Amino acid sequence: MDLFVFVPVGFFFIGLLIIFTIKQRMGLSWNPANAEGSEAESPELTRKIIALIAATTVWGVISIFLVVLFFNRFGA
């Protein structure tokens, strides 16, 4: 069995674990923000959220590329 079989799966699950860990450390929730006070309007929090969204997008694009490459290599 080729080692490349585990690369897309491992990248996906390790990336997912890292994203959830970062989200927990930032103290973000998946619920819509009921913003009251200065915490929701903080520029630093906004930058962190934008960085998390950008990193998740890059991770998703790379994951899609690896899955397509996997199916092109081992597909019919």
HULINGI-V651441 format. One record per pair of residues at least 6 apart in sequence whose C-alpha atoms are under 6 Angstrom apart, sorted by the first residue. I is the first residue (numbers start at 1). J is the second residue. D is the distance in Angstrom with one decimal. If there is no record, write none. Layout:
# HULINGI-V651441
((I,J,D) (I,J,D))
This chain:
# HULINGI-V651441
((8,66,5.4))
